[in-house]
Amino acid sequence: MSCVGGSDGADASPAASPVGAVGSASTGAAGAVCSAGAGWAGAVRSASTGAVGAVCSACAGWAGAVGSAWTGAVGAVGCACAGWADAVSCACAGWAAAVCCASVGAGAGAAGSGDAPADCSCSLRVSSSAMDPLCPARRADARTSTDVSEWLTSNAVSDTPPIRTPVTPDEELLGAERPAVAVQRTEAQRLERIHDELVRGYKAMARVRCGITIFGSARVEPGEPVYELARTVAHRLGEAGFDVITGGGPGVMQAANQGAKEAGALSVGLNIDLPFEQGPNAYQDIALNFHYFFTRKIMFVRYATGFVVLPGGFGTLDELFEALVLIQTHKIRNFPVVLVGTAYWTPLVDWLRERLVADAYIAAADVDLVAVTDDPDEVVRLASRGAERQGRRLAA
């Protein structure tokens, strides 16, 4: 079998004797075309409508060959069957969009929704572990739907997972090339949303004059040592003239926003769409919500003179090491990164020296890009020195 991209309605071209062969192809264009080889009862073709990463599969060895395509629960699903006269349309329950079976050999066309018409037997459900459109040919030697299912199983055709609706815009954007993730927007719509998100952020953050971004776990509670340390650090930074920027959520983020508010400093929260854990805290003068991590990260760095990092998990480590990469590659300069909590951070710094430096993956000087302290006044001193080297002026 051969698969080529083309416009809807493109003809299939034959290949050599693929009796019993199974083929699959992905294309980024609408109208993926699969050709059936010699020995098949009829050509097999599947067309996706505007699919990103359309998938087509075909099975040989029976009179009514099957072809299928799916686009992620939104677009049409098409299958072509041999041995019928005219085109037949049918809709299968469980799909948001119409499912069309185009065939040759039956009488007039028919259309329906819900259960498929009798003259076009399609077995296809989103919730099913296997998505197999079965349209057997009306010929004496044609196999039944049951025969076809058994044939597919015996020839080790893997099940296709159910199509998943993305929970967040980040998931939709990053999963756009995966057939198992529903496509909800065009590329133009995604780019427009990214553009609008950046513009909205730039306008809102124009009030920030000399910011410092504070990171840490969302899972600490008021009264816990890390929470109170973050609150104190932010308060001291606010008193020194810094605007305080956080991820806008609970835990250390809330503590830092609270400390900034209590000091009378500008308190900024940059929240993010997450399927769990993240909700805005009540201590923000500027509260923004972002669909995408990368647009949010631009605001964290662009409007800050440095990072203050308290104990946290993957998100905290992500922000920490992204800053170190930006400093190491000279994308940002004179940018202090202060790790607050010696008991928590010292083992990590030791590991950097003992493994990364020892194995020559980083230079010894790279470890000096971070400072570790428990003293809020030392945090203020390092942040102030960085701001001065960047030409920033602290608020009076």
Secondary structure as the mmCIF struct_conf table of DSSP 4:
data_model
#
loop_
_struct_conf.conf_type_id
_struct_conf.id
_struct_conf.beg_label_comp_id
_struct_conf.beg_label_asym_id
_struct_conf.beg_label_seq_id
_struct_conf.end_label_comp_id
_struct_conf.end_label_asym_id
_struct_conf.end_label_seq_id
STRN STRN1 SER A 2 GLY A 5
TURN_TY1_P TURN_TY1_P1 ASP A 8 GLY A 9
HELX_LH_PP_P HELX_LH_PP_P1 ALA A 10 ALA A 12
BEND BEND1 ALA A 16 ALA A 16
TURN_TY1_P TURN_TY1_P2 VAL A 19 GLY A 20
STRN STRN2 VAL A 22 THR A 27
BEND BEND2 GLY A 28 ALA A 30
STRN STRN3 ALA A 32 SER A 35
TURN_TY1_P TURN_TY1_P3 ALA A 38 GLY A 39
BEND BEND3 ALA A 41 GLY A 42
BEND BEND4 THR A 49 GLY A 50
BEND BEND5 VAL A 52 GLY A 53
STRN STRN4 ALA A 54 CYS A 59
BEND BEND6 GLY A 61 GLY A 64
STRN STRN5 VAL A 66 TRP A 70
BEND BEND7 GLY A 72 GLY A 75
STRN STRN6 VAL A 77 CYS A 81
BEND BEND8 ALA A 82 GLY A 83
BEND BEND9 ALA A 85 ASP A 86
STRN STRN7 VAL A 88 SER A 89
TURN_TY1_P TURN_TY1_P4 ALA A 93 GLY A 94
BEND BEND10 ALA A 96 ALA A 97
STRN STRN8 VAL A 99 SER A 103
BEND BEND11 VAL A 104 ALA A 108
BEND BEND12 SER A 113 ASP A 115
HELX_LH_PP_P HELX_LH_PP_P2 ALA A 116 PRO A 117
TURN_TY1_P TURN_TY1_P5 ALA A 118 ASP A 119
BEND BEND13 CYS A 120 CYS A 120
TURN_TY1_P TURN_TY1_P6 VAL A 126 SER A 127
BEND BEND14 SER A 128 SER A 129
BEND BEND15 ARG A 138 ARG A 139
TURN_TY1_P TURN_TY1_P7 ALA A 140 ASP A 141
HELX_LH_PP_P HELX_LH_PP_P3 ALA A 142 THR A 144
HELX_RH_AL_P HELX_RH_AL_P1 SER A 145 SER A 154
TURN_TY1_P TURN_TY1_P8 ASN A 155 ALA A 156
HELX_LH_PP_P HELX_LH_PP_P4 VAL A 157 ILE A 163
STRN STRN9 ARG A 164 ARG A 164
BEND BEND16 VAL A 167 THR A 168
HELX_RH_AL_P HELX_RH_AL_P2 PRO A 169 LEU A 174
TURN_TY1_P TURN_TY1_P9 GLY A 175 GLU A 177
TURN_TY1_P TURN_TY1_P10 PRO A 179 ALA A 180
STRN STRN10 VAL A 181 VAL A 181
BEND BEND17 ARG A 185 ARG A 185
HELX_RH_AL_P HELX_RH_AL_P3 GLU A 187 MET A 205
TURN_TY1_P TURN_TY1_P11 ALA A 206 ARG A 207
BEND BEND18 ARG A 209 CYS A 210
STRN STRN11 GLY A 211 PHE A 215
BEND BEND19 ALA A 218 ALA A 218
TURN_TY1_P TURN_TY1_P12 PRO A 222 GLY A 223
BEND BEND20 GLU A 224 GLU A 224
HELX_RH_AL_P HELX_RH_AL_P4 PRO A 225 GLU A 239
TURN_TY1_P TURN_TY1_P13 ALA A 240 GLY A 241
STRN STRN12 ASP A 243 THR A 246
BEND BEND21 GLY A 248 PRO A 250
TURN_TY1_P TURN_TY1_P14 GLY A 251 GLY A 251
HELX_RH_AL_P HELX_RH_AL_P5 VAL A 252 ALA A 263
TURN_TY1_P TURN_TY1_P15 GLY A 264 GLY A 264
STRN STRN13 SER A 267 ILE A 272
BEND BEND22 PRO A 275 GLU A 277
BEND BEND23 ALA A 282 ALA A 282
BEND BEND24 ASP A 285 ASP A 285
STRN STRN14 ILE A 286 PHE A 290
BEND BEND25 HIS A 291 HIS A 291
HELX_RH_AL_P HELX_RH_AL_P6 PHE A 293 ARG A 302
TURN_TY1_P TURN_TY1_P16 TYR A 303 TYR A 303
STRN STRN15 ALA A 304 VAL A 309
BEND BEND26 PRO A 311 PRO A 311
HELX_RH_AL_P HELX_RH_AL_P7 PHE A 314 GLN A 328
TURN_TY1_P TURN_TY1_P17 THR A 329 HIS A 330
BEND BEND27 LYS A 331 ILE A 332
BEND BEND28 ASN A 334 ASN A 334
STRN STRN16 VAL A 337 VAL A 340
HELX_RH_AL_P HELX_RH_AL_P8 THR A 342 TRP A 351
HELX_RH_PI_P HELX_RH_PI_P1 LEU A 352 VAL A 357
TURN_TY1_P TURN_TY1_P18 ALA A 358 ALA A 360
BEND BEND29 TYR A 361 ILE A 362
HELX_RH_3T_P HELX_RH_3T_P1 ALA A 364 LEU A 369
STRN STRN17 VAL A 370 THR A 373
BEND BEND30 ASP A 374 ASP A 374
HELX_RH_AL_P HELX_RH_AL_P9 PRO A 376 ARG A 389
TURN_TY1_P TURN_TY1_P19 GLN A 390 GLY A 391
#
